[in-house]
Amino acid sequence: MKLCMVGTGYVGLVSGTCFADLGNDVICVDKDITKINKLRKSIIPIYEPGLEELVKKNYKSGRLKFSSNLAESVQKADIIFICVGTPTKKNKYEADLSQVYSVAKEIGKNIKSFKIIINKSTVPVMTGDKVEKIISNNVKKKLFSVVSNPEFLREGEAIRDFIYPDRVVIGTSEKKSNKILKNLYSPLISKGAKYINTSRRAAELIKYASNAFLATKITFINELANLCEKLDINVEDVSIGIGTDNRIGSRFLRAGPAYGGSCFPKDTRALIDTAKKFKSSLSVINTVINSNNKRSDLLLNRISKILKNKIKNKKITFLGVTFKANTDDMRESACLKMIPFLNQKGAKIKYYDPTGKKIEFEKFKNVEFKNNIKDACKMSDLIVIHTEWNEFKLIDLKKIVKNKNFIIYDMRNIYSAKKMQKQKIKYFGIGK
């Protein structure tokens, strides 16, 4: 099939590349010409394991193309995916849908034959209705179909999630579109993915509800971790004990920093905004958001206690600064609050992340990026394990750190407290 992915961000680029790898002809479109030119040279704008190799392979084969010409790309495609950003509006909970509506308007101007237009972006309920209305201003309804097809890709595991999804959700009541899309996704369905055909509005809500539930699981175990620290209980034992219950499941039950990234924060806020517009209460999700917002403050208080309230001139190292491992995504990462706070209190901060230096910290004095773990940790008073990158799990910090009295604050519980004790290293974990 001939596909057009509008937007070459995380969703558009990963989905487009994977569709091409399944044998489809795919054009990825972006108004950023510089970005398009880089993609033609296989220069990838995001860090995602395996993506660069897959882009190179399919671009070379001719199945994957990149363009800045939306009109031409729309006319060539049978199915058009809208994959643009839907960030939270400034100082609000509401999702900014301006990019979605702008793309819809341009698509409507360039439809000459039947097209399926798919909202792949995460959008509030009834966005599809608005997109349909925008397009119908220029095109007769019989020439297009608007469908909701939410993505469920985890950063760092996106390619695997695309190829082996738990489910494929298609929101449409139109038989023709449903048949075409079921055929498009047939290679994934044959591998065990459940195909769910539902209403467009239901599909839109499924995405928000899924992310809100996962955010709730993270917040739940983080709050239990707080209690465990006061009761001298290991939260990992609790997590295993409840996670082995099939009704609950073990995934997303690992205590750590506040949840972050491109999805959970904005999607929980947008869901609350939708509920308010329809005068419906979502008190559980409100509580989750409030608890998560307080999480970084709580962890900073613990850092202060660990350092006996003597933060000034302390040498503090952060290992990992992205919101999770296997991604370069800094959006809503907990350290975006922690590092500036500690810097303001007079600490000297060094950090290392496998994905490189971060522009977010360039404006701060005494916040320095190091190219390797050894240089980052040398002479540190406190080492904070912020992100669970694999390369942090087996390092011998005692050999690296020249300060004999250094402390580890392991926010991901990647080390054994017993082993640290044997090595006579002062160690603190989460929920222990």
C-alpha positions as a printed Julia matrix, in Angstrom:
432×3 Matrix{Float64}:
   0.0     0.0    0.0
   1.0     3.62  -0.5
   1.25    5.47   2.81
   1.98    9.04   3.81
   3.17    9.84   7.35
   2.73   13.54   8.15
   5.3    14.39  10.79
   8.71   12.81  11.28
   8.82   12.88  15.05
   8.87    9.81  17.21
   5.56    8.31  16.08
   5.72    9.23  12.41
   9.31    8.17  11.8
   9.15    4.88  13.71
   5.74    3.88  12.31
   6.62    4.93   8.76
   9.91    3.04   8.8
   8.28   -0.09  10.18
   5.45    0.06   7.65
   8.08    0.31   4.9
   9.86   -2.7    6.35
   6.6    -4.64   6.0
   6.67   -3.97   2.25
   4.63   -0.78   1.91
   5.64    2.33  -0.05
   5.97    5.08   2.54
   6.56    8.84   2.25
   7.43   10.6    5.51
   6.6    14.31   5.26
   7.81   17.2    7.36
   7.76   20.95   6.81
  11.28   21.16   8.27
  13.42   20.92   5.12
  16.67   20.64   7.12
  15.28   17.64   8.97
  14.17   16.01   5.71
  17.6    16.49   4.14
  19.23   14.89   7.19
  16.86   11.93   7.05
  17.78   11.39   3.4
  21.34   10.99   4.67
  20.1     8.61   7.41
  20.81   11.19  10.12
  18.16   10.35  12.7
  16.73   13.19  14.88
  15.88   10.87  17.8
  17.66    8.12  19.71
  15.83    4.84  19.3
  17.69    1.49  19.3
  17.66   -0.12  15.84
  15.93    2.77  14.08
  18.94    4.11  12.17
  19.69    0.71  10.62
  16.05    0.21   9.66
  15.83    3.67   8.06
  19.0     3.05   6.03
  17.76   -0.36   4.86
  14.35    0.81   3.69
  15.53    4.12   2.23
  18.08    2.22   0.16
  15.38   -0.21  -1.03
  13.22    2.72  -2.2
  10.27    1.77   0.0
  10.93    4.69   2.37
  11.09    8.27   1.08
  11.27   11.68   2.72
   9.64   14.87   1.47
   8.7    18.41   2.49
   5.92   18.57  -0.14
   2.69   17.66   1.64
   0.38   18.27  -1.32
   2.3    15.96  -3.63
   2.68   13.27  -0.96
  -1.06   13.29  -0.14
  -1.98   12.82  -3.79
   0.37    9.85  -4.13
  -0.88    8.03  -1.02
  -3.88    5.8   -0.31
  -3.66    6.2    3.46
  -2.49    9.36   5.24
  -1.38    9.24   8.87
  -1.39   12.46  10.92
   1.56   12.09  13.31
   2.21   15.63  14.52
   2.74   16.81  18.08
  -0.09   17.5   20.51
   1.7    19.19  23.44
   0.01   20.73  26.45
  -0.9    24.38  26.0
   1.19   26.76  28.08
  -0.13   27.08  31.65
  -3.1    24.83  30.83
  -4.14   21.16  30.85
  -5.6    21.41  27.36
  -3.88   19.7   24.4
  -2.67   22.0   21.64
  -4.25   20.61  18.46
  -3.2    23.42  16.13
  -0.78   21.19  14.19
  -3.41   18.47  13.71
  -5.99   20.94  12.39
  -3.46   22.7   10.17
  -2.47   19.39   8.55
  -6.14   18.41   8.14
  -6.79   21.68   6.3
  -3.88   21.07   3.92
  -4.94   17.47   3.31
  -8.46   18.63   2.43
  -7.1    20.94  -0.25
  -5.26   18.1   -2.01
  -7.67   15.15  -2.12
  -8.56   14.1   -5.68
  -9.47   10.44  -5.04
 -10.57    8.34  -2.05
  -8.2     8.61   0.95
  -8.2     7.21   4.46
  -7.0     9.88   6.9
  -5.79    8.47  10.18
  -5.22   10.31  13.42
  -2.12    8.56  14.78
  -1.33   11.49  17.07
  -2.66   11.24  20.61
  -5.74   13.45  20.57
  -8.73   14.16  22.84
 -12.1    12.56  22.21
 -14.01   14.15  19.29
 -10.86   15.41  17.55
 -11.67   13.08  14.66
 -15.07   14.78  14.36
 -13.37   18.16  14.01
 -10.81   16.83  11.49
 -13.65   15.38   9.42
 -15.45   18.73   9.46
 -12.3    20.63   8.4
 -11.62   18.3    5.48
 -15.27   18.32   4.36
 -15.03   22.07   3.8
 -13.02   21.27   0.67
 -13.92   17.67  -0.23
 -17.09   15.63  -0.59
 -17.5    13.09   2.24
 -17.48   10.15  -0.17
 -13.85   10.89  -1.08
 -12.39   10.42   2.4
 -12.7     8.59   5.7
 -11.32    9.82   9.03
 -10.13    7.05  11.36
  -8.54    6.94  14.81
  -5.6     4.53  15.1
  -3.7     5.3   18.32
  -0.1     4.19  18.77
   1.21    2.3   21.8
   4.96    2.63  21.27
   7.31    2.77  24.24
  10.41    4.89  23.78
  13.45    2.63  23.73
  11.36   -0.36  22.61
   9.35    1.23  19.82
  10.36   -1.04  16.94
   9.56   -4.19  18.88
   6.28   -2.66  20.05
   5.31   -1.88  16.47
   6.15   -5.33  15.1
   4.72   -7.29  18.05
   1.86   -5.17  19.41
  -0.6    -6.41  22.02
  -3.43   -4.93  19.97
  -4.24   -2.8   16.95
  -7.08   -0.35  17.65
  -9.02    0.96  14.67
 -11.7     3.54  15.33
 -14.15    3.6   12.42
 -17.7     2.54  11.65
 -17.04    2.44   7.91
 -16.7    -1.1    6.53
 -14.53   -0.11   3.56
 -11.89    1.63   5.72
 -11.96   -1.16   8.29
 -11.33   -3.78   5.6
  -8.41   -1.84   4.1
  -6.78   -1.22   7.49
  -7.22   -4.8    8.62
  -5.34   -5.82   5.48
  -2.63   -3.21   6.18
  -2.08   -4.6    9.67
  -2.49   -8.27   8.66
   1.27   -9.06   9.07
   1.01   -7.98  12.71
  -2.33   -9.69  13.31
  -0.83  -12.95  12.03
   1.82  -12.66  14.76
  -0.82  -12.55  17.48
  -1.91   -8.91  17.73
  -5.57   -8.53  18.67
  -7.45   -6.45  16.1
 -10.0    -4.17  17.77
 -12.51   -2.34  15.62
 -14.45    0.22  17.61
 -15.95    3.67  17.25
 -13.67    6.6   16.49
 -14.39    8.31  19.81
 -13.78    5.09  21.74
 -10.4     4.63  20.03
  -9.41    8.17  21.0
 -10.34    7.54  24.62
  -8.61    4.13  24.71
  -5.23    5.81  24.16
  -5.71    8.35  26.95
  -7.18    5.78  29.32
  -4.26    3.38  28.72
  -1.63    6.01  29.5
  -3.54    7.3   32.51
  -3.8     3.78  33.95
  -0.06    3.14  33.5
   0.74    6.51  35.09
  -1.49    5.46  37.98
   0.47    2.21  38.45
   3.77    4.12  38.58
   2.4     6.64  41.05
   0.87    3.88  43.17
   4.15    2.0   43.61
   6.03    5.26  44.24
   3.65    6.13  47.07
   4.0     2.62  48.49
   7.79    3.12  48.33
   7.42    6.17  50.57
   5.57    4.05  53.13
   8.1     1.21  52.84
  10.95    3.56  53.75
   9.19    4.41  57.01
   8.33    0.78  57.82
  11.74   -0.74  56.96
  10.2    -2.81  54.16
  11.78   -3.42  50.74
   9.36   -2.08  48.11
  10.74   -4.56  45.58
   9.36   -7.42  47.69
   5.98   -5.68  47.71
   6.14   -5.07  43.96
   6.84   -8.76  43.27
   4.13   -9.82  45.7
   1.4    -7.79  44.03
   2.76   -7.93  40.47
   2.56  -11.72  40.26
  -1.21  -11.38  40.63
  -2.45  -11.76  37.03
  -5.17   -9.22  37.71
  -2.51   -6.58  38.42
   0.62   -7.55  36.45
   4.24   -6.66  37.16
   4.86   -4.07  34.44
   5.09   -0.42  35.52
   5.4    -1.45  39.17
   9.0    -0.34  39.69
   9.48    2.49  42.15
  11.62    5.4   41.02
  11.51    9.1   40.17
   8.39   10.83  38.9
   7.06    9.59  35.57
   8.04   11.8   32.63
   8.49   11.69  28.88
   6.31   12.78  25.99
   3.16   10.86  26.91
   2.11   10.32  30.51
   2.35   13.92  31.78
   0.56   15.56  28.86
  -1.97   12.76  28.35
  -3.13   12.65  31.97
  -3.55   16.44  31.87
  -5.46   16.3   28.58
  -7.77   13.59  29.94
  -8.59   15.79  32.94
  -9.28   18.69  30.57
 -11.67   16.52  28.53
 -13.48   15.38  31.68
 -13.94   19.0   32.81
 -15.38   20.01  29.44
 -17.99   17.29  29.77
 -18.55   17.94  33.51
 -17.29   14.51  34.53
 -15.07   13.77  37.53
 -11.73   11.95  37.24
 -10.57   12.35  40.82
  -8.19    9.37  40.66
  -6.27   10.87  37.73
  -6.2    14.28  39.43
  -4.63   12.65  42.46
  -2.08   10.85  40.28
  -1.0    14.13  38.65
  -0.69   15.92  41.99
   1.28   13.07  43.54
   3.65   12.89  40.59
   4.22   16.65  40.69
   5.34   16.34  44.32
   7.62   13.35  43.66
  10.75   15.31  42.73
  10.43   17.5   45.84
  10.22   14.42  48.01
  13.36   12.93  46.43
  15.2    16.24  46.8
  14.29   16.28  50.5
  15.81   12.83  50.81
  18.99   14.01  49.1
  19.17   16.84  51.64
  18.82   14.34  54.51
  21.44   12.03  52.99
  23.84   14.98  52.86
  22.76   16.1   56.35
  21.4    19.34  54.86
  24.91   20.34  53.72
  24.46   20.73  49.97
  26.7    23.76  49.34
  29.99   22.84  47.6
  29.06   19.15  47.56
  30.15   17.31  44.41
  27.08   15.51  43.07
  27.03   13.23  40.02
  23.94   12.25  38.07
  24.25    9.03  36.09
  21.61    9.31  33.4
  19.38   12.34  32.92
  16.78   11.19  30.36
  13.37   10.3   31.74
  14.05    6.6   31.06
  16.74    4.39  29.52
  17.22    3.77  25.78
  15.97    7.19  24.74
  17.36   10.72  24.46
  14.02   12.22  25.53
  14.39   14.84  28.24
  10.76   15.91  28.33
   9.48   16.12  31.91
  12.5    14.22  33.24
  12.71   14.46  37.04
  16.29   15.75  36.9
  15.1    18.91  35.11
  13.87   19.98  38.53
  16.49   18.28  40.68
  19.68   19.53  39.04
  18.7    23.25  38.95
  17.56   23.05  42.59
  20.8    21.46  43.79
  22.78   23.9   41.67
  20.93   26.82  43.28
  21.83   25.41  46.71
  25.52   25.59  45.79
  26.24   22.01  44.73
  28.74   21.28  41.96
  27.01   18.98  39.49
  28.51   16.59  36.99
  26.42   14.32  34.8
  26.86   11.58  32.26
  24.27   10.19  29.87
  24.93    7.78  26.97
  22.91   10.06  24.67
  25.23   13.0   25.24
  25.24   16.57  26.49
  21.89   18.26  27.12
  21.11   21.86  26.17
  18.73   22.07  29.13
  21.68   22.41  31.52
  23.98   24.68  29.51
  22.72   27.87  31.18
  23.7    26.7   34.67
  27.07   27.36  36.25
  28.74   24.4   37.96
  26.7    21.89  35.93
  29.11   19.97  33.73
  28.68   17.14  31.25
  31.32   14.38  31.21
  31.95   12.03  28.31
  32.34    8.92  30.44
  31.33    7.42  33.78
  34.82    7.59  35.28
  35.24   11.34  34.79
  31.7    11.98  35.97
  32.1    10.05  39.22
  35.68   10.92  40.15
  35.86   12.73  43.52
  32.06   12.79  43.91
  30.45   13.07  47.33
  27.1    11.74  46.08
  26.28    9.66  43.01
  22.62    9.71  41.96
  21.49    6.87  39.7
  18.72    8.69  37.88
  18.25    6.55  34.75
  18.59    2.76  34.55
  20.96    2.48  31.57
  22.46   -1.01  31.3
  26.01    0.28  31.36
  25.5     1.53  34.94
  24.52   -1.87  36.32
  27.91   -3.58  36.45
  30.33   -0.71  37.11
  32.61   -0.88  40.13
  32.08    2.58  41.59
  34.48    1.91  44.45
  37.35    1.65  41.96
  36.26    4.75  40.05
  35.44    7.2   42.83
  38.49    8.65  44.53
  36.52    9.94  47.5
  36.45    7.13  50.1
  33.3     8.48  51.78
  31.12    8.77  48.68
  27.41    7.93  48.87
  25.13    6.29  46.3
  21.49    7.29  45.97
  20.03    4.68  43.66
  16.7     6.02  42.37
  16.19    2.95  40.17
  17.21    0.21  42.63
  19.66   -1.29  40.15
  22.15   -2.28  42.89
  21.88   -4.71  45.76
  21.89   -3.03  49.16
  23.57   -6.14  50.66
  26.42   -6.02  48.11
  26.91   -2.33  48.77
  27.06   -3.05  52.49
  29.7    -5.75  51.94
  31.77   -3.24  49.99
  31.29   -0.76  52.84
  29.62    1.74  50.52
  27.01    4.05  52.0
  23.97    3.24  49.92
  20.37    4.46  49.71
  17.68    3.1   47.42
  14.02    3.86  46.76
  11.53    2.26  49.13
  14.19    0.54  51.24
